[in-house]
């Protein structure tokens, strides 16, 4: 089966410098109204994230993204994302776009 994200068309990227307190940011608007988000964790710490509204917060029971990993998720109608770590810090990048 072909990977629909091999040729992902990005709309923009935002970054959260996640730590042990929740932090959130608005996702980049996607003109195609598609909410696929490539989540990239460039640190040696597991990060946890959650999509939602401007009031979204993250907890260590939310979706994990492994250290030095990336993966595409569907964010639905979310406008924001929050991230947190259980220890240390992690730069987590959220690239909005869609597969082609």
CNS distance restraints for C-alpha pairs under 8 A (distance, minus, plus):
assign (resid   4 and name CA) (resid   8 and name CA) 7.33 0.50 0.50
assign (resid   4 and name CA) (resid  99 and name CA) 4.93 0.50 0.50
assign (resid   4 and name CA) (resid 100 and name CA) 5.97 0.50 0.50
assign (resid   5 and name CA) (resid  72 and name CA) 7.72 0.50 0.50
assign (resid   5 and name CA) (resid  98 and name CA) 7.15 0.50 0.50
assign (resid   5 and name CA) (resid  99 and name CA) 4.40 0.50 0.50
assign (resid   5 and name CA) (resid 100 and name CA) 6.61 0.50 0.50
assign (resid   6 and name CA) (resid  99 and name CA) 7.19 0.50 0.50
assign (resid   6 and name CA) (resid 100 and name CA) 7.73 0.50 0.50
assign (resid   7 and name CA) (resid  99 and name CA) 6.15 0.50 0.50
assign (resid   7 and name CA) (resid 100 and name CA) 5.52 0.50 0.50
assign (resid   8 and name CA) (resid  97 and name CA) 6.59 0.50 0.50
assign (resid   8 and name CA) (resid  98 and name CA) 5.44 0.50 0.50
assign (resid   8 and name CA) (resid  99 and name CA) 4.29 0.50 0.50
assign (resid   8 and name CA) (resid 100 and name CA) 5.68 0.50 0.50
assign (resid   9 and name CA) (resid  97 and name CA) 5.37 0.50 0.50
assign (resid   9 and name CA) (resid  98 and name CA) 5.43 0.50 0.50
assign (resid   9 and name CA) (resid  99 and name CA) 6.19 0.50 0.50
assign (resid   9 and name CA) (resid 100 and name CA) 6.65 0.50 0.50
assign (resid  10 and name CA) (resid  95 and name CA) 6.40 0.50 0.50
assign (resid  10 and name CA) (resid  96 and name CA) 5.78 0.50 0.50
assign (resid  10 and name CA) (resid  97 and name CA) 4.19 0.50 0.50
assign (resid  10 and name CA) (resid  98 and name CA) 6.72 0.50 0.50
assign (resid  11 and name CA) (resid  28 and name CA) 6.86 0.50 0.50
assign (resid  11 and name CA) (resid  29 and name CA) 7.18 0.50 0.50
assign (resid  11 and name CA) (resid  30 and name CA) 5.56 0.50 0.50
assign (resid  11 and name CA) (resid  31 and name CA) 7.55 0.50 0.50
assign (resid  11 and name CA) (resid  95 and name CA) 7.11 0.50 0.50
assign (resid  11 and name CA) (resid  96 and name CA) 5.43 0.50 0.50
assign (resid  11 and name CA) (resid  97 and name CA) 5.05 0.50 0.50
assign (resid  12 and name CA) (resid  28 and name CA) 5.54 0.50 0.50
assign (resid  12 and name CA) (resid  29 and name CA) 7.73 0.50 0.50
assign (resid  12 and name CA) (resid  30 and name CA) 7.88 0.50 0.50
assign (resid  12 and name CA) (resid  95 and name CA) 5.57 0.50 0.50
assign (resid  12 and name CA) (resid  96 and name CA) 5.76 0.50 0.50
assign (resid  12 and name CA) (resid  97 and name CA) 7.40 0.50 0.50
assign (resid  13 and name CA) (resid  27 and name CA) 7.74 0.50 0.50
assign (resid  13 and name CA) (resid  28 and name CA) 6.41 0.50 0.50
assign (resid  13 and name CA) (resid  93 and name CA) 6.55 0.50 0.50
assign (resid  13 and name CA) (resid  94 and name CA) 5.43 0.50 0.50
assign (resid  13 and name CA) (resid  95 and name CA) 4.19 0.50 0.50
assign (resid  13 and name CA) (resid  96 and name CA) 6.44 0.50 0.50
assign (resid  14 and name CA) (resid  25 and name CA) 7.53 0.50 0.50
assign (resid  14 and name CA) (resid  26 and name CA) 7.82 0.50 0.50
assign (resid  14 and name CA) (resid  27 and name CA) 6.63 0.50 0.50
assign (resid  14 and name CA) (resid  28 and name CA) 6.80 0.50 0.50
assign (resid  14 and name CA) (resid  93 and name CA) 5.81 0.50 0.50
assign (resid  14 and name CA) (resid  94 and name CA) 5.39 0.50 0.50
assign (resid  14 and name CA) (resid  95 and name CA) 6.62 0.50 0.50
assign (resid  15 and name CA) (resid  25 and name CA) 7.86 0.50 0.50
assign (resid  15 and name CA) (resid  91 and name CA) 6.73 0.50 0.50
assign (resid  15 and name CA) (resid  92 and name CA) 5.66 0.50 0.50
assign (resid  15 and name CA) (resid  93 and name CA) 4.48 0.50 0.50
assign (resid  15 and name CA) (resid  94 and name CA) 6.25 0.50 0.50
assign (resid  16 and name CA) (resid  23 and name CA) 6.94 0.50 0.50
assign (resid  16 and name CA) (resid  24 and name CA) 6.99 0.50 0.50
assign (resid  16 and name CA) (resid  25 and name CA) 7.08 0.50 0.50
assign (resid  16 and name CA) (resid  82 and name CA) 7.84 0.50 0.50
assign (resid  16 and name CA) (resid  83 and name CA) 6.93 0.50 0.50
assign (resid  16 and name CA) (resid  91 and name CA) 5.85 0.50 0.50
assign (resid  16 and name CA) (resid  92 and name CA) 5.33 0.50 0.50
assign (resid  16 and name CA) (resid  93 and name CA) 6.53 0.50 0.50
assign (resid  17 and name CA) (resid  23 and name CA) 7.81 0.50 0.50
assign (resid  17 and name CA) (resid  89 and name CA) 6.85 0.50 0.50
assign (resid  17 and name CA) (resid  90 and name CA) 5.78 0.50 0.50
assign (resid  17 and name CA) (resid  91 and name CA) 4.57 0.50 0.50
assign (resid  17 and name CA) (resid  92 and name CA) 6.44 0.50 0.50
assign (resid  18 and name CA) (resid  22 and name CA) 7.13 0.50 0.50
assign (resid  18 and name CA) (resid  23 and name CA) 6.40 0.50 0.50
assign (resid  18 and name CA) (resid  47 and name CA) 7.34 0.50 0.50
assign (resid  18 and name CA) (resid  83 and name CA) 5.70 0.50 0.50
assign (resid  18 and name CA) (resid  84 and name CA) 4.98 0.50 0.50
assign (resid  18 and name CA) (resid  85 and name CA) 6.19 0.50 0.50
assign (resid  18 and name CA) (resid  89 and name CA) 5.47 0.50 0.50
assign (resid  18 and name CA) (resid  90 and name CA) 5.07 0.50 0.50
assign (resid  18 and name CA) (resid  91 and name CA) 6.06 0.50 0.50
assign (resid  18 and name CA) (resid  92 and name CA) 6.93 0.50 0.50
assign (resid  19 and name CA) (resid  23 and name CA) 7.82 0.50 0.50
assign (resid  19 and name CA) (resid  83 and name CA) 7.98 0.50 0.50
assign (resid  19 and name CA) (resid  84 and name CA) 5.36 0.50 0.50
assign (resid  19 and name CA) (resid  85 and name CA) 5.18 0.50 0.50
assign (resid  19 and name CA) (resid  86 and name CA) 7.56 0.50 0.50
assign (resid  19 and name CA) (resid  87 and name CA) 7.03 0.50 0.50
assign (resid  19 and name CA) (resid  88 and name CA) 6.04 0.50 0.50
assign (resid  19 and name CA) (resid  89 and name CA) 4.51 0.50 0.50
assign (resid  19 and name CA) (resid  90 and name CA) 6.58 0.50 0.50
assign (resid  20 and name CA) (resid  84 and name CA) 5.66 0.50 0.50
assign (resid  20 and name CA) (resid  85 and name CA) 5.05 0.50 0.50
assign (resid  20 and name CA) (resid  86 and name CA) 5.59 0.50 0.50
assign (resid  20 and name CA) (resid  87 and name CA) 5.93 0.50 0.50
assign (resid  20 and name CA) (resid  88 and name CA) 6.91 0.50 0.50
assign (resid  20 and name CA) (resid  89 and name CA) 7.32 0.50 0.50
assign (resid  21 and name CA) (resid  84 and name CA) 6.01 0.50 0.50
assign (resid  21 and name CA) (resid  85 and name CA) 7.60 0.50 0.50
assign (resid  22 and name CA) (resid  57 and name CA) 5.91 0.50 0.50
assign (resid  22 and name CA) (resid  58 and name CA) 5.43 0.50 0.50
assign (resid  22 and name CA) (resid  59 and name CA) 7.03 0.50 0.50
assign (resid  22 and name CA) (resid  82 and name CA) 6.49 0.50 0.50
assign (resid  22 and name CA) (resid  83 and name CA) 5.72 0.50 0.50
assign (resid  22 and name CA) (resid  84 and name CA) 4.92 0.50 0.50
assign (resid  23 and name CA) (resid  57 and name CA) 7.04 0.50 0.50
assign (resid  23 and name CA) (resid  58 and name CA) 7.46 0.50 0.50
assign (resid  23 and name CA) (resid  82 and name CA) 5.36 0.50 0.50
assign (resid  23 and name CA) (resid  83 and name CA) 5.63 0.50 0.50
assign (resid  23 and name CA) (resid  84 and name CA) 6.67 0.50 0.50
assign (resid  24 and name CA) (resid  54 and name CA) 7.91 0.50 0.50
assign (resid  24 and name CA) (resid  56 and name CA) 7.05 0.50 0.50
assign (resid  24 and name CA) (resid  57 and name CA) 6.85 0.50 0.50
assign (resid  24 and name CA) (resid  80 and name CA) 6.83 0.50 0.50
assign (resid  24 and name CA) (resid  81 and name CA) 5.46 0.50 0.50
assign (resid  24 and name CA) (resid  82 and name CA) 3.93 0.50 0.50
assign (resid  24 and name CA) (resid  83 and name CA) 6.41 0.50 0.50
assign (resid  25 and name CA) (resid  54 and name CA) 7.82 0.50 0.50
assign (resid  25 and name CA) (resid  80 and name CA) 5.56 0.50 0.50
assign (resid  25 and name CA) (resid  81 and name CA) 5.69 0.50 0.50
assign (resid  25 and name CA) (resid  82 and name CA) 6.51 0.50 0.50
assign (resid  26 and name CA) (resid  54 and name CA) 7.19 0.50 0.50
assign (resid  26 and name CA) (resid  79 and name CA) 5.90 0.50 0.50
assign (resid  26 and name CA) (resid  80 and name CA) 4.18 0.50 0.50
assign (resid  26 and name CA) (resid  81 and name CA) 6.45 0.50 0.50
assign (resid  27 and name CA) (resid  79 and name CA) 5.63 0.50 0.50
assign (resid  27 and name CA) (resid  80 and name CA) 5.07 0.50 0.50
assign (resid  27 and name CA) (resid  81 and name CA) 6.63 0.50 0.50
assign (resid  27 and name CA) (resid  94 and name CA) 7.37 0.50 0.50
assign (resid  27 and name CA) (resid  96 and name CA) 7.09 0.50 0.50
assign (resid  28 and name CA) (resid  95 and name CA) 7.59 0.50 0.50
assign (resid  28 and name CA) (resid  96 and name CA) 6.17 0.50 0.50
assign (resid  29 and name CA) (resid  33 and name CA) 7.93 0.50 0.50
assign (resid  29 and name CA) (resid  96 and name CA) 7.55 0.50 0.50
assign (resid  30 and name CA) (resid  34 and name CA) 6.34 0.50 0.50
assign (resid  30 and name CA) (resid  35 and name CA) 7.07 0.50 0.50
assign (resid  30 and name CA) (resid  96 and name CA) 6.50 0.50 0.50
assign (resid  30 and name CA) (resid  97 and name CA) 6.41 0.50 0.50
assign (resid  34 and name CA) (resid  97 and name CA) 6.65 0.50 0.50
assign (resid  34 and name CA) (resid  98 and name CA) 6.24 0.50 0.50
assign (resid  35 and name CA) (resid  74 and name CA) 5.81 0.50 0.50
assign (resid  35 and name CA) (resid  75 and name CA) 5.23 0.50 0.50
assign (resid  35 and name CA) (resid  76 and name CA) 5.75 0.50 0.50
assign (resid  35 and name CA) (resid  77 and name CA) 7.20 0.50 0.50
assign (resid  35 and name CA) (resid  78 and name CA) 7.80 0.50 0.50
assign (resid  35 and name CA) (resid  96 and name CA) 6.42 0.50 0.50
assign (resid  35 and name CA) (resid  97 and name CA) 6.54 0.50 0.50
assign (resid  35 and name CA) (resid  98 and name CA) 7.15 0.50 0.50
assign (resid  36 and name CA) (resid  72 and name CA) 6.63 0.50 0.50
assign (resid  36 and name CA) (resid  73 and name CA) 5.72 0.50 0.50
assign (resid  36 and name CA) (resid  74 and name CA) 4.48 0.50 0.50
assign (resid  36 and name CA) (resid  75 and name CA) 5.96 0.50 0.50
assign (resid  36 and name CA) (resid  76 and name CA) 7.88 0.50 0.50
assign (resid  36 and name CA) (resid  96 and name CA) 5.80 0.50 0.50
assign (resid  36 and name CA) (resid  97 and name CA) 5.45 0.50 0.50
assign (resid  36 and name CA) (resid  98 and name CA) 5.40 0.50 0.50
assign (resid  36 and name CA) (resid  99 and name CA) 7.89 0.50 0.50
assign (resid  37 and name CA) (resid  72 and name CA) 5.45 0.50 0.50
assign (resid  37 and name CA) (resid  73 and name CA) 5.29 0.50 0.50
assign (resid  37 and name CA) (resid  74 and name CA) 6.14 0.50 0.50
assign (resid  37 and name CA) (resid  75 and name CA) 6.60 0.50 0.50
assign (resid  37 and name CA) (resid  94 and name CA) 6.08 0.50 0.50
assign (resid  37 and name CA) (resid  95 and name CA) 5.29 0.50 0.50
assign (resid  37 and name CA) (resid  96 and name CA) 4.46 0.50 0.50
assign (resid  37 and name CA) (resid  97 and name CA) 6.16 0.50 0.50
assign (resid  37 and name CA) (resid  98 and name CA) 7.69 0.50 0.50
assign (resid  38 and name CA) (resid  70 and name CA) 6.80 0.50 0.50
assign (resid  38 and name CA) (resid  71 and name CA) 5.63 0.50 0.50
assign (resid  38 and name CA) (resid  72 and name CA) 4.23 0.50 0.50
assign (resid  38 and name CA) (resid  73 and name CA) 6.40 0.50 0.50
assign (resid  38 and name CA) (resid  93 and name CA) 7.83 0.50 0.50
assign (resid  38 and name CA) (resid  94 and name CA) 5.71 0.50 0.50
assign (resid  38 and name CA) (resid  95 and name CA) 4.96 0.50 0.50
assign (resid  38 and name CA) (resid  96 and name CA) 6.48 0.50 0.50
assign (resid  38 and name CA) (resid  97 and name CA) 7.75 0.50 0.50
assign (resid  39 and name CA) (resid  65 and name CA) 7.66 0.50 0.50
assign (resid  39 and name CA) (resid  70 and name CA) 5.38 0.50 0.50
assign (resid  39 and name CA) (resid  71 and name CA) 5.47 0.50 0.50
assign (resid  39 and name CA) (resid  72 and name CA) 6.06 0.50 0.50
assign (resid  39 and name CA) (resid  73 and name CA) 7.35 0.50 0.50
assign (resid  39 and name CA) (resid  92 and name CA) 6.92 0.50 0.50
assign (resid  39 and name CA) (resid  93 and name CA) 5.71 0.50 0.50
assign (resid  39 and name CA) (resid  94 and name CA) 4.79 0.50 0.50
assign (resid  39 and name CA) (resid  95 and name CA) 6.55 0.50 0.50
assign (resid  40 and name CA) (resid  65 and name CA) 7.74 0.50 0.50
assign (resid  40 and name CA) (resid  68 and name CA) 7.45 0.50 0.50
assign (resid  40 and name CA) (resid  69 and name CA) 5.95 0.50 0.50
assign (resid  40 and name CA) (resid  70 and name CA) 4.19 0.50 0.50
assign (resid  40 and name CA) (resid  71 and name CA) 6.75 0.50 0.50
assign (resid  40 and name CA) (resid  92 and name CA) 5.59 0.50 0.50
assign (resid  40 and name CA) (resid  93 and name CA) 5.01 0.50 0.50
assign (resid  40 and name CA) (resid  94 and name CA) 6.59 0.50 0.50
assign (resid  41 and name CA) (resid  46 and name CA) 7.88 0.50 0.50
assign (resid  41 and name CA) (resid  47 and name CA) 7.25 0.50 0.50
assign (resid  41 and name CA) (resid  65 and name CA) 6.63 0.50 0.50
assign (resid  41 and name CA) (resid  66 and name CA) 6.92 0.50 0.50
assign (resid  41 and name CA) (resid  67 and name CA) 5.98 0.50 0.50
assign (resid  41 and name CA) (resid  68 and name CA) 5.28 0.50 0.50
assign (resid  41 and name CA) (resid  69 and name CA) 5.48 0.50 0.50
assign (resid  41 and name CA) (resid  70 and name CA) 6.18 0.50 0.50
assign (resid  41 and name CA) (resid  90 and name CA) 6.86 0.50 0.50
assign (resid  41 and name CA) (resid  91 and name CA) 6.09 0.50 0.50
assign (resid  41 and name CA) (resid  92 and name CA) 4.56 0.50 0.50
assign (resid  41 and name CA) (resid  93 and name CA) 6.48 0.50 0.50
assign (resid  42 and name CA) (resid  67 and name CA) 6.67 0.50 0.50
assign (resid  42 and name CA) (resid  68 and name CA) 4.67 0.50 0.50
assign (resid  42 and name CA) (resid  69 and name CA) 6.94 0.50 0.50
assign (resid  42 and name CA) (resid  90 and name CA) 6.99 0.50 0.50
assign (resid  42 and name CA) (resid  91 and name CA) 5.96 0.50 0.50
assign (resid  42 and name CA) (resid  92 and name CA) 6.56 0.50 0.50
assign (resid  43 and name CA) (resid  67 and name CA) 5.53 0.50 0.50
assign (resid  43 and name CA) (resid  68 and name CA) 5.56 0.50 0.50
assign (resid  43 and name CA) (resid  89 and name CA) 7.64 0.50 0.50
assign (resid  43 and name CA) (resid  90 and name CA) 5.07 0.50 0.50
assign (resid  43 and name CA) (resid  91 and name CA) 6.20 0.50 0.50
assign (resid  43 and name CA) (resid  92 and name CA) 7.94 0.50 0.50
assign (resid  44 and name CA) (resid  67 and name CA) 4.74 0.50 0.50
assign (resid  44 and name CA) (resid  68 and name CA) 6.26 0.50 0.50
assign (resid  44 and name CA) (resid  90 and name CA) 7.34 0.50 0.50
assign (resid  45 and name CA) (resid  66 and name CA) 7.19 0.50 0.50
assign (resid  45 and name CA) (resid  67 and name CA) 5.04 0.50 0.50
assign (resid  45 and name CA) (resid  85 and name CA) 7.20 0.50 0.50
assign (resid  45 and name CA) (resid  87 and name CA) 7.44 0.50 0.50
assign (resid  45 and name CA) (resid  88 and name CA) 6.85 0.50 0.50
assign (resid  45 and name CA) (resid  89 and name CA) 6.82 0.50 0.50
assign (resid  45 and name CA) (resid  90 and name CA) 6.05 0.50 0.50
assign (resid  46 and name CA) (resid  64 and name CA) 6.60 0.50 0.50
assign (resid  46 and name CA) (resid  65 and name CA) 5.91 0.50 0.50
assign (resid  46 and name CA) (resid  66 and name CA) 4.72 0.50 0.50
assign (resid  46 and name CA) (resid  67 and name CA) 4.93 0.50 0.50
assign (resid  46 and name CA) (resid  85 and name CA) 6.45 0.50 0.50
assign (resid  46 and name CA) (resid  86 and name CA) 7.78 0.50 0.50
assign (resid  46 and name CA) (resid  90 and name CA) 7.64 0.50 0.50
assign (resid  47 and name CA) (resid  60 and name CA) 7.90 0.50 0.50
assign (resid  47 and name CA) (resid  64 and name CA) 5.64 0.50 0.50
assign (resid  47 and name CA) (resid  65 and name CA) 5.42 0.50 0.50
assign (resid  47 and name CA) (resid  66 and name CA) 6.64 0.50 0.50
assign (resid  47 and name CA) (resid  67 and name CA) 7.43 0.50 0.50
assign (resid  47 and name CA) (resid  83 and name CA) 6.70 0.50 0.50
assign (resid  47 and name CA) (resid  84 and name CA) 5.77 0.50 0.50
assign (resid  47 and name CA) (resid  85 and name CA) 4.74 0.50 0.50
assign (resid  47 and name CA) (resid  86 and name CA) 7.54 0.50 0.50
assign (resid  47 and name CA) (resid  90 and name CA) 6.62 0.50 0.50
assign (resid  47 and name CA) (resid  92 and name CA) 7.62 0.50 0.50
assign (resid  48 and name CA) (resid  58 and name CA) 6.85 0.50 0.50
assign (resid  48 and name CA) (resid  59 and name CA) 6.76 0.50 0.50
assign (resid  48 and name CA) (resid  60 and name CA) 5.71 0.50 0.50
assign (resid  48 and name CA) (resid  61 and name CA) 7.39 0.50 0.50
assign (resid  48 and name CA) (resid  62 and name CA) 5.57 0.50 0.50
assign (resid  48 and name CA) (resid  63 and name CA) 5.24 0.50 0.50
assign (resid  48 and name CA) (resid  64 and name CA) 4.25 0.50 0.50
assign (resid  48 and name CA) (resid  65 and name CA) 6.09 0.50 0.50
assign (resid  48 and name CA) (resid  83 and name CA) 5.47 0.50 0.50
assign (resid  48 and name CA) (resid  84 and name CA) 5.37 0.50 0.50
assign (resid  48 and name CA) (resid  85 and name CA) 6.12 0.50 0.50
assign (resid  49 and name CA) (resid  58 and name CA) 5.58 0.50 0.50
assign (resid  49 and name CA) (resid  59 and name CA) 7.41 0.50 0.50
assign (resid  49 and name CA) (resid  62 and name CA) 5.86 0.50 0.50
assign (resid  49 and name CA) (resid  63 and name CA) 5.44 0.50 0.50
assign (resid  49 and name CA) (resid  64 and name CA) 6.48 0.50 0.50
assign (resid  49 and name CA) (resid  65 and name CA) 7.70 0.50 0.50
assign (resid  49 and name CA) (resid  81 and name CA) 6.91 0.50 0.50
assign (resid  49 and name CA) (resid  82 and name CA) 5.44 0.50 0.50
assign (resid  49 and name CA) (resid  83 and name CA) 4.21 0.50 0.50
assign (resid  49 and name CA) (resid  84 and name CA) 6.51 0.50 0.50
assign (resid  50 and name CA) (resid  56 and name CA) 7.25 0.50 0.50
assign (resid  50 and name CA) (resid  57 and name CA) 7.06 0.50 0.50
assign (resid  50 and name CA) (resid  58 and name CA) 5.58 0.50 0.50
assign (resid  50 and name CA) (resid  62 and name CA) 6.20 0.50 0.50
assign (resid  50 and name CA) (resid  63 and name CA) 6.52 0.50 0.50
assign (resid  50 and name CA) (resid  81 and name CA) 5.65 0.50 0.50
assign (resid  50 and name CA) (resid  82 and name CA) 5.41 0.50 0.50
assign (resid  50 and name CA) (resid  83 and name CA) 6.63 0.50 0.50
assign (resid  51 and name CA) (resid  56 and name CA) 6.95 0.50 0.50
assign (resid  51 and name CA) (resid  75 and name CA) 6.19 0.50 0.50
assign (resid  51 and name CA) (resid  78 and name CA) 5.61 0.50 0.50
assign (resid  51 and name CA) (resid  79 and name CA) 7.51 0.50 0.50
assign (resid  51 and name CA) (resid  80 and name CA) 5.91 0.50 0.50
assign (resid  51 and name CA) (resid  81 and name CA) 4.39 0.50 0.50
assign (resid  51 and name CA) (resid  82 and name CA) 6.55 0.50 0.50
assign (resid  52 and name CA) (resid  56 and name CA) 5.19 0.50 0.50
assign (resid  52 and name CA) (resid  77 and name CA) 7.67 0.50 0.50
assign (resid  52 and name CA) (resid  78 and name CA) 4.55 0.50 0.50
assign (resid  52 and name CA) (resid  79 and name CA) 6.15 0.50 0.50
assign (resid  52 and name CA) (resid  80 and name CA) 5.38 0.50 0.50
assign (resid  52 and name CA) (resid  81 and name CA) 6.02 0.50 0.50
assign (resid  53 and name CA) (resid  78 and name CA) 5.83 0.50 0.50
assign (resid  53 and name CA) (resid  79 and name CA) 5.40 0.50 0.50
assign (resid  53 and name CA) (resid  80 and name CA) 5.31 0.50 0.50
assign (resid  53 and name CA) (resid  81 and name CA) 7.68 0.50 0.50
assign (resid  54 and name CA) (resid  79 and name CA) 6.90 0.50 0.50
assign (resid  54 and name CA) (resid  80 and name CA) 5.64 0.50 0.50
assign (resid  56 and name CA) (resid  80 and name CA) 7.00 0.50 0.50
assign (resid  56 and name CA) (resid  81 and name CA) 6.70 0.50 0.50
assign (resid  56 and name CA) (resid  82 and name CA) 6.16 0.50 0.50
assign (resid  57 and name CA) (resid  81 and name CA) 7.89 0.50 0.50
assign (resid  57 and name CA) (resid  82 and name CA) 5.38 0.50 0.50
assign (resid  57 and name CA) (resid  83 and name CA) 7.40 0.50 0.50
assign (resid  58 and name CA) (resid  62 and name CA) 6.50 0.50 0.50
assign (resid  58 and name CA) (resid  82 and name CA) 5.20 0.50 0.50
assign (resid  58 and name CA) (resid  83 and name CA) 5.23 0.50 0.50
assign (resid  58 and name CA) (resid  84 and name CA) 5.91 0.50 0.50
assign (resid  59 and name CA) (resid  83 and name CA) 7.59 0.50 0.50
assign (resid  59 and name CA) (resid  84 and name CA) 6.35 0.50 0.50
assign (resid  60 and name CA) (resid  64 and name CA) 7.84 0.50 0.50
assign (resid  60 and name CA) (resid  84 and name CA) 6.76 0.50 0.50
assign (resid  60 and name CA) (resid  85 and name CA) 6.66 0.50 0.50
assign (resid  60 and name CA) (resid  86 and name CA) 6.25 0.50 0.50
assign (resid  65 and name CA) (resid  69 and name CA) 6.62 0.50 0.50
assign (resid  65 and name CA) (resid  70 and name CA) 7.16 0.50 0.50
assign (resid  65 and name CA) (resid  71 and name CA) 7.79 0.50 0.50
assign (resid  66 and name CA) (resid  70 and name CA) 7.78 0.50 0.50
assign (resid  83 and name CA) (resid  92 and name CA) 7.81 0.50 0.50
assign (resid  85 and name CA) (resid  89 and name CA) 6.46 0.50 0.50
assign (resid  85 and name CA) (resid  90 and name CA) 7.11 0.50 0.50
